[in-house]
Amino acid sequence: MEKLSVIIPCYDEEASLSASYRRTREVLNRVAYDTEIIYVNDGSRDRTGKMLDDIAAADARVKVIHFSRNFGHQPAVSAGIQHCDADWAIIMDADLQDPPELIPDILQRCKDEQANSVYCVRRSREDEGWFKRLSAKFFYRTLNRMTSEVKFPLDTGDFRLIDRKIMTEFKRLHERGKYIRGLVSWIGFRQVPFFYERKARVAGETKYPFRKMLRFASTALLYFSKKPLRMVIGLGFFAVLVATGLALWFTLGKIYGFSKAETGWTSLITVITFFGGVQLLTVGVLGEYIGVLFDEIKKRPEYIIDEKRNFSGNKSDTASPLV
C-alpha cells in the first residue's frame, strides 16, 4: 500500500493543535493509504512541544521533530520533507487555514491529472486585512516579473501535495535560505493547481507579521532573481547620463551666459543627494547578495534537532541528513 505523510510545522500553536490533529486524523482514517503525520516543533515557547509528545505517545502514526530553537517556517517544512519516506506528502499549517478536509480532493486531483504535485491556489483569504491581501498579490506578481528562470504559481502558499520524485530532488538542494514553494516550482515535473477558499485561523495569531513577510519576500527574490543587480546597473547608467547632461548644461551655460552655475547651490545639493542615493542603493543591493553568499559559505546546518518521537532509533539529529 502506498504511504501518505502530512507535514505540519508548528510554532506556538497550542490553541489550535488539538483541533488540527483531530480533524487531520479523521480525514486520514478515510483515505486508502498507509498514513502518518510529521509534526515539526519549531522551537515553540508555549505548550506545543508537550502536546505533540502526548499525541505521539497516544498515536504511533504521529512523528514529532523538536528543533533546538526557532529556526523558521521554511526550515521546519524542509525538515519534514527530509525526514519523509512516504510516496506522497502534503504540506500544511497547523492553524487550519488550510482545511485538512480537502486532502481527499487534492489526492483525487493528483490522480486524475497524473501529476507529481498539486499546489493549492487561494480563491479568497478569510479574516485577512486589505493590506495583507494587497501585499501578497503584489509580492507574487512582482516575483514572477523579476524572475526569468521559472514562473511561480500566483496566490499559492506551501499548502500542496508532492510525490516521491519531487521529494528526492528536493533533498539534493543544499541552499540554506530555502523558499520552498519556489524550489518546488523550479524542480519541475507535472504540477497542477487546486483552487480553494482559505479559512480564517481557528485560534492564535499569525506567525508572519509584516517584518517576517518582508524578510521572506527578500529571500525569495535574492535566491531566484538577478534582476535587482541589473536594475542597479541601469540606475547607475541613468545617473551617469544625468551627470553628463548636468555637466554639459553648466559648462555651456557658463560659456554662453544662460546659466549661473556659481550661485546654484540648490543644483549642487540635488546632484550630491541623487548620486549619494544611487551609491547607497547600489551598495545595499550588493550587500544583500553578499550576505546570501556569506550564509551559504558558512555551511551551517539549516536546522538543529533536539529530539524526535516515533522515528526508528529516536536519535537526535544535528542537521539535515544531506548537510
The 8 nearest C-alpha neighbors of each residue, nearest first, counted from 0:
[[1, 32, 33, 2, 31, 86, 3, 34],
 [2, 0, 32, 86, 33, 3, 85, 87],
 [1, 3, 33, 85, 86, 32, 34, 87],
 [2, 4, 34, 87, 85, 88, 32, 33],
 [5, 3, 88, 35, 36, 34, 85, 87],
 [4, 6, 89, 36, 88, 90, 37, 7],
 [7, 5, 37, 90, 79, 89, 38, 36],
 [6, 8, 38, 92, 91, 93, 37, 90],
 [9, 7, 39, 75, 38, 76, 92, 40],
 [10, 8, 40, 41, 39, 12, 93, 7],
 [9, 11, 43, 41, 12, 40, 42, 8],
 [12, 10, 43, 45, 13, 47, 44, 9],
 [11, 13, 14, 10, 16, 15, 47, 9],
 [14, 12, 47, 16, 15, 46, 11, 45],
 [15, 13, 12, 202, 16, 203, 17, 11],
 [14, 16, 18, 202, 13, 12, 17, 94],
 [15, 17, 19, 13, 18, 12, 14, 20],
 [18, 16, 20, 19, 15, 21, 13, 14],
 [19, 17, 21, 20, 16, 15, 22, 95],
 [18, 20, 16, 17, 22, 21, 93, 23],
 [21, 19, 23, 17, 18, 22, 24, 16],
 [22, 20, 18, 24, 23, 19, 17, 25],
 [21, 23, 25, 19, 24, 20, 18, 26],
 [24, 22, 20, 26, 99, 25, 21, 19],
 [23, 25, 27, 21, 26, 22, 20, 28],
 [26, 24, 22, 28, 23, 27, 21, 29],
 [25, 27, 23, 24, 28, 29, 100, 22],
 [28, 26, 24, 29, 30, 25, 23, 34],
 [27, 29, 25, 26, 30, 24, 34, 31],
 [28, 30, 27, 26, 31, 25, 103, 32],
 [31, 29, 27, 32, 28, 103, 26, 34],
 [32, 30, 29, 33, 28, 0, 1, 27],
 [33, 31, 2, 1, 30, 34, 3, 0],
 [32, 34, 2, 3, 1, 0, 31, 35],
 [35, 33, 3, 2, 32, 4, 27, 60],
 [34, 36, 60, 4, 61, 5, 3, 37],
 [35, 37, 5, 61, 4, 62, 6, 38],
 [38, 36, 62, 6, 63, 5, 61, 7],
 [37, 39, 63, 7, 8, 6, 62, 64],
 [40, 38, 8, 64, 9, 75, 63, 41],
 [39, 41, 65, 9, 42, 64, 66, 10],
 [42, 40, 69, 10, 66, 43, 9, 39],
 [41, 43, 69, 68, 66, 40, 67, 44],
 [44, 42, 10, 11, 41, 45, 47, 40],
 [45, 43, 11, 42, 46, 47, 10, 48],
 [44, 46, 11, 47, 43, 13, 48, 12],
 [47, 45, 49, 48, 13, 50, 44, 11],
 [46, 48, 13, 50, 49, 45, 12, 11],
 [49, 47, 51, 50, 46, 52, 40, 43],
 [50, 48, 52, 46, 51, 47, 53, 45],
 [49, 51, 53, 47, 52, 48, 46, 54],
 [52, 50, 54, 48, 53, 49, 55, 47],
 [53, 51, 55, 49, 50, 54, 56, 48],
 [54, 52, 56, 50, 51, 55, 49, 57],
 [53, 55, 51, 57, 56, 52, 58, 50],
 [56, 54, 58, 52, 61, 57, 53, 59],
 [55, 57, 53, 54, 58, 52, 59, 309],
 [56, 58, 54, 55, 53, 59, 61, 52],
 [59, 57, 55, 60, 61, 56, 54, 53],
 [60, 58, 61, 55, 309, 57, 56, 62],
 [61, 59, 35, 58, 36, 62, 34, 55],
 [60, 62, 36, 55, 59, 58, 35, 37],
 [63, 61, 37, 309, 308, 36, 38, 55],
 [62, 64, 38, 308, 307, 37, 39, 65],
 [63, 65, 307, 39, 40, 306, 38, 66],
 [66, 64, 40, 306, 305, 304, 307, 39],
 [65, 67, 304, 305, 68, 41, 42, 303],
 [66, 68, 305, 304, 303, 42, 65, 69],
 [69, 67, 42, 66, 70, 41, 43, 303],
 [68, 70, 42, 41, 71, 66, 43, 67],
 [71, 69, 68, 302, 74, 41, 72, 75],
 [72, 70, 73, 74, 69, 75, 41, 10],
 [71, 73, 75, 74, 76, 8, 70, 41],
 [72, 74, 76, 75, 71, 77, 177, 179],
 [75, 73, 77, 76, 72, 71, 78, 301],
 [76, 74, 72, 78, 73, 77, 8, 39],
 [77, 75, 79, 73, 78, 74, 8, 72],
 [76, 78, 74, 80, 75, 79, 73, 81],
 [79, 77, 81, 75, 76, 80, 74, 82],
 [78, 80, 76, 82, 77, 81, 6, 83],
 [79, 81, 83, 77, 82, 78, 76, 166],
 [80, 82, 78, 79, 83, 77, 170, 319],
 [83, 81, 79, 80, 78, 84, 320, 319],
 [84, 82, 80, 81, 85, 79, 4, 88],
 [85, 83, 82, 86, 163, 4, 2, 81],
 [86, 84, 2, 87, 3, 83, 4, 88],
 [85, 87, 163, 2, 162, 1, 3, 84],
 [88, 86, 162, 3, 85, 161, 163, 4],
 [89, 87, 4, 161, 5, 3, 160, 162],
 [88, 90, 160, 5, 159, 6, 4, 91],
 [91, 89, 6, 158, 159, 5, 7, 157],
 [90, 92, 158, 7, 97, 6, 89, 157],
 [93, 91, 7, 94, 8, 95, 97, 90],
 [92, 94, 95, 19, 7, 9, 16, 91],
 [93, 95, 200, 96, 92, 15, 201, 19],
 [96, 94, 97, 98, 93, 200, 19, 201],
 [95, 97, 198, 200, 199, 94, 197, 98],
 [96, 98, 95, 197, 91, 99, 92, 198],
 [99, 97, 95, 100, 96, 101, 198, 197],
 [100, 98, 101, 23, 102, 97, 22, 26],
 [99, 101, 98, 102, 26, 103, 23, 22],
 [100, 102, 99, 104, 103, 98, 105, 97],
 [101, 103, 105, 104, 100, 99, 106, 26],
 [104, 102, 106, 105, 101, 107, 30, 100],
 [105, 103, 107, 101, 106, 102, 108, 100],
 [106, 104, 108, 102, 107, 103, 101, 109],
 [107, 105, 109, 103, 104, 108, 102, 110],
 [106, 108, 110, 104, 109, 105, 111, 103],
 [109, 107, 105, 111, 106, 110, 104, 112],
 [108, 110, 106, 114, 112, 107, 111, 113],
 [109, 111, 113, 107, 108, 112, 106, 114],
 [110, 112, 108, 109, 113, 107, 114, 106],
 [111, 113, 114, 109, 110, 108, 191, 107],
 [114, 112, 110, 109, 111, 115, 189, 108],
 [115, 113, 189, 109, 112, 116, 190, 191],
 [114, 116, 189, 162, 190, 161, 188, 113],
 [115, 117, 161, 190, 160, 114, 162, 118],
 [116, 118, 191, 160, 159, 192, 190, 109],
 [119, 117, 159, 192, 193, 191, 116, 120],
 [118, 120, 193, 159, 194, 192, 158, 155],
 [121, 119, 194, 155, 154, 193, 195, 122],
 [122, 120, 123, 195, 196, 154, 197, 194],
 [121, 123, 196, 195, 194, 120, 124, 197],
 [122, 124, 196, 121, 197, 125, 195, 198],
 [123, 125, 197, 127, 198, 126, 121, 196],
 [126, 124, 199, 198, 127, 197, 123, 196],
 [125, 127, 199, 124, 128, 198, 200, 197],
 [128, 126, 125, 124, 131, 129, 132, 199],
 [129, 127, 130, 131, 132, 126, 133, 125],
 [128, 130, 132, 131, 133, 127, 134, 126],
 [129, 131, 133, 128, 132, 134, 127, 135],
 [130, 132, 134, 133, 128, 129, 135, 127],
 [133, 131, 129, 135, 130, 134, 136, 128],
 [132, 134, 130, 136, 135, 131, 129, 137],
 [135, 133, 137, 131, 136, 132, 130, 138],
 [136, 134, 138, 132, 137, 133, 131, 139],
 [137, 135, 133, 134, 138, 139, 140, 132],
 [136, 138, 134, 135, 140, 139, 141, 133],
 [137, 139, 135, 141, 136, 140, 134, 142],
 [140, 138, 142, 136, 141, 153, 137, 135],
 [139, 141, 143, 137, 142, 138, 136, 144],
 [142, 140, 144, 138, 143, 139, 137, 145],
 [141, 143, 145, 139, 144, 140, 138, 146],
 [142, 144, 140, 146, 141, 145, 150, 151],
 [145, 143, 141, 142, 146, 140, 147, 150],
 [144, 146, 142, 143, 226, 224, 141, 147],
 [147, 145, 224, 143, 144, 148, 142, 223],
 [146, 148, 149, 145, 150, 144, 143, 224],
 [147, 149, 146, 150, 223, 224, 185, 145],
 [150, 148, 147, 185, 151, 146, 184, 143],
 [149, 151, 143, 152, 148, 146, 147, 184],
 [150, 152, 143, 184, 153, 181, 149, 139],
 [153, 151, 155, 154, 150, 139, 120, 184],
 [152, 154, 155, 139, 151, 140, 120, 136],
 [155, 153, 120, 121, 139, 136, 152, 156],
 [156, 154, 120, 153, 119, 121, 152, 157],
 [157, 155, 158, 180, 154, 119, 120, 159],
 [156, 158, 180, 159, 90, 91, 155, 179],
 [159, 157, 91, 90, 156, 119, 118, 97],
 [160, 158, 118, 90, 117, 89, 119, 157],
 [159, 161, 89, 117, 116, 88, 118, 90],
 [162, 160, 116, 88, 87, 115, 165, 89],
 [161, 163, 87, 115, 164, 165, 86, 88],
 [162, 164, 86, 166, 165, 87, 167, 85],
 [163, 165, 167, 162, 166, 168, 115, 161],
 [166, 164, 168, 167, 163, 162, 169, 161],
 [167, 165, 169, 163, 168, 164, 170, 162],
 [168, 166, 164, 170, 165, 169, 163, 171],
 [167, 169, 165, 171, 170, 166, 164, 186],
 [170, 168, 166, 171, 167, 172, 165, 183],
 [169, 171, 167, 168, 172, 81, 166, 321],
 [170, 172, 168, 169, 173, 167, 321, 166],
 [173, 171, 169, 170, 174, 168, 182, 321],
 [172, 174, 171, 175, 322, 321, 170, 169],
 [173, 175, 176, 172, 177, 295, 301, 298],
 [174, 176, 301, 177, 295, 173, 294, 300],
 [177, 175, 174, 178, 218, 222, 291, 301],
 [176, 178, 179, 175, 174, 73, 74, 182],
 [179, 177, 181, 219, 180, 182, 176, 73],
 [180, 178, 182, 181, 177, 183, 73, 157],
 [179, 181, 183, 182, 157, 178, 184, 156],
 [182, 180, 184, 179, 178, 183, 185, 151],
 [181, 183, 185, 179, 184, 180, 186, 178],
 [182, 184, 186, 180, 185, 181, 179, 187],
 [185, 183, 181, 182, 186, 187, 151, 180],
 [184, 186, 182, 187, 183, 149, 181, 148],
 [187, 185, 183, 184, 182, 188, 165, 168],
 [186, 188, 185, 184, 189, 183, 190, 165],
 [189, 187, 190, 115, 186, 165, 114, 116],
 [190, 188, 114, 115, 116, 187, 191, 113],
 [189, 191, 116, 117, 114, 115, 188, 192],
 [190, 192, 117, 118, 116, 114, 189, 193],
 [193, 191, 118, 117, 119, 120, 194, 190],
 [192, 194, 119, 120, 118, 117, 195, 191],
 [195, 193, 120, 119, 121, 122, 192, 196],
 [194, 196, 121, 122, 197, 120, 193, 119],
 [197, 195, 123, 122, 121, 198, 124, 194],
 [196, 198, 124, 96, 123, 121, 97, 125],
 [199, 197, 96, 125, 196, 124, 200, 97],
 [198, 200, 125, 126, 96, 201, 197, 124],
 [199, 201, 96, 202, 94, 95, 198, 203],
 [200, 202, 94, 15, 95, 199, 203, 96],
 [203, 201, 200, 15, 14, 204, 94, 12],
 [202, 204, 14, 205, 12, 200, 201, 15],
 [205, 203, 206, 202, 200, 207, 12, 94],
 [204, 206, 207, 208, 203, 200, 94, 202],
 [205, 207, 208, 204, 10, 211, 11, 72],
 [206, 208, 205, 211, 212, 209, 210, 204],
 [209, 207, 211, 210, 212, 206, 205, 213],
 [208, 210, 212, 211, 213, 207, 131, 214],
 [211, 209, 213, 212, 208, 214, 207, 215],
 [212, 210, 214, 213, 207, 208, 209, 215],
 [211, 213, 209, 215, 210, 214, 207, 216],
 [214, 212, 216, 210, 211, 215, 209, 217],
 [213, 215, 211, 217, 216, 212, 218, 210],
 [214, 216, 212, 218, 213, 217, 211, 219],
 [217, 215, 213, 219, 214, 218, 212, 220],
 [216, 218, 220, 214, 219, 215, 221, 213],
 [219, 217, 215, 221, 216, 220, 222, 214],
 [220, 218, 216, 217, 222, 178, 221, 223],
 [219, 221, 217, 223, 218, 224, 222, 216],
 [222, 220, 218, 223, 224, 219, 217, 288],
 [223, 221, 219, 220, 218, 224, 176, 178],
 [224, 222, 220, 221, 219, 146, 225, 148],
 [223, 225, 146, 226, 220, 221, 222, 145],
 [226, 224, 227, 228, 229, 223, 221, 146],
 [225, 227, 229, 228, 224, 145, 230, 146],
 [228, 226, 230, 229, 225, 231, 284, 224],
 [229, 227, 231, 226, 230, 225, 232, 284],
 [228, 230, 226, 232, 231, 227, 233, 225],
 [231, 229, 227, 233, 232, 228, 226, 234],
 [230, 232, 234, 228, 233, 229, 281, 235],
 [233, 231, 229, 235, 230, 234, 236, 228],
 [234, 232, 230, 236, 231, 235, 237, 229],
 [233, 235, 231, 237, 236, 232, 230, 238],
 [234, 236, 238, 232, 233, 237, 231, 239],
 [237, 235, 233, 239, 238, 234, 232, 240],
 [236, 238, 234, 240, 235, 239, 233, 241],
 [239, 237, 235, 241, 236, 240, 242, 234],
 [238, 240, 242, 236, 237, 241, 243, 235],
 [241, 239, 243, 237, 238, 242, 244, 236],
 [240, 242, 238, 244, 239, 243, 245, 237],
 [241, 243, 239, 245, 240, 244, 238, 246],
 [244, 242, 246, 240, 245, 241, 239, 247],
 [243, 245, 241, 247, 246, 242, 248, 240],
 [246, 244, 248, 242, 247, 243, 249, 241],
 [247, 245, 243, 249, 244, 248, 250, 242],
 [248, 246, 250, 244, 245, 249, 251, 243],
 [247, 249, 245, 251, 246, 250, 252, 244],
 [248, 250, 252, 246, 251, 247, 260, 253],
 [251, 249, 247, 253, 252, 248, 246, 254],
 [252, 250, 254, 253, 248, 249, 247, 255],
 [251, 253, 258, 257, 249, 256, 255, 250],
 [252, 254, 250, 256, 251, 255, 258, 249],
 [255, 253, 251, 252, 256, 250, 257, 249],
 [256, 254, 252, 253, 257, 251, 258, 250],
 [255, 257, 252, 253, 258, 254, 259, 251],
 [258, 256, 252, 255, 259, 253, 251, 254],
 [259, 257, 252, 256, 260, 253, 249, 248],
 [258, 260, 261, 262, 263, 253, 257, 252],
 [259, 261, 263, 262, 258, 249, 253, 252],
 [260, 262, 259, 263, 264, 253, 258, 249],
 [263, 261, 260, 264, 259, 265, 266, 258],
 [262, 264, 260, 266, 265, 261, 267, 259],
 [263, 265, 267, 266, 262, 268, 261, 260],
 [266, 264, 268, 263, 267, 269, 262, 270],
 [267, 265, 269, 263, 264, 268, 270, 260],
 [268, 266, 264, 270, 265, 269, 271, 263],
 [267, 269, 271, 265, 270, 266, 272, 264],
 [270, 268, 266, 272, 267, 271, 273, 265],
 [269, 271, 273, 267, 272, 268, 266, 274],
 [272, 270, 268, 274, 273, 269, 275, 267],
 [271, 273, 275, 269, 270, 274, 268, 276],
 [274, 272, 270, 276, 275, 271, 269, 277],
 [275, 273, 277, 276, 271, 272, 278, 270],
 [274, 276, 272, 278, 273, 277, 271, 279],
 [275, 277, 279, 273, 274, 278, 280, 272],
 [278, 276, 274, 280, 275, 279, 281, 273],
 [277, 279, 281, 275, 276, 280, 282, 274],
 [278, 280, 282, 276, 281, 277, 283, 275],
 [281, 279, 283, 277, 278, 282, 276, 284],
 [282, 280, 278, 284, 283, 279, 231, 277],
 [281, 283, 279, 285, 280, 284, 286, 278],
 [282, 284, 286, 280, 281, 285, 279, 287],
 [285, 283, 287, 286, 281, 282, 280, 288],
 [286, 284, 282, 288, 287, 283, 289, 281],
 [285, 287, 283, 289, 284, 288, 282, 290],
 [288, 286, 290, 284, 289, 285, 283, 291],
 [287, 289, 291, 285, 290, 286, 292, 284],
 [288, 290, 286, 292, 291, 287, 293, 285],
 [291, 289, 293, 287, 288, 292, 286, 294],
 [290, 292, 288, 294, 289, 293, 295, 287],
 [291, 293, 289, 295, 290, 294, 296, 288],
 [294, 292, 290, 296, 291, 295, 289, 297],
 [295, 293, 291, 297, 292, 296, 290, 298],
 [294, 296, 292, 293, 298, 297, 291, 175],
 [295, 297, 293, 298, 294, 292, 299, 291],
 [296, 298, 294, 295, 299, 293, 292, 300],
 [299, 297, 296, 295, 300, 294, 175, 322],
 [298, 300, 297, 301, 294, 295, 175, 296],
 [301, 299, 318, 302, 298, 322, 319, 303],
 [300, 302, 175, 74, 299, 318, 319, 303],
 [301, 303, 300, 318, 70, 74, 304, 319],
 [304, 302, 317, 318, 67, 66, 305, 316],
 [303, 305, 66, 316, 317, 67, 65, 306],
 [304, 306, 67, 66, 65, 315, 303, 316],
 [307, 305, 315, 65, 304, 64, 308, 314],
 [306, 308, 64, 313, 63, 65, 315, 310],
 [307, 309, 63, 62, 310, 313, 64, 55],
 [310, 308, 62, 59, 311, 313, 307, 55],
 [311, 309, 313, 308, 312, 62, 307, 63],
 [310, 312, 313, 309, 314, 308, 307, 62],
 [311, 313, 314, 310, 309, 315, 307, 308],
 [314, 312, 310, 307, 311, 308, 309, 315],
 [315, 313, 312, 316, 307, 306, 311, 310],
 [316, 314, 306, 305, 304, 307, 313, 317],
 [315, 317, 304, 318, 314, 303, 305, 306],
 [316, 318, 303, 304, 315, 319, 302, 300],
 [319, 317, 303, 300, 302, 316, 320, 322],
 [318, 320, 321, 322, 78, 81, 300, 301],
 [321, 319, 322, 318, 81, 316, 82, 317],
 [322, 320, 319, 170, 171, 173, 318, 81],
 [321, 319, 320, 300, 318, 173, 298, 301]]
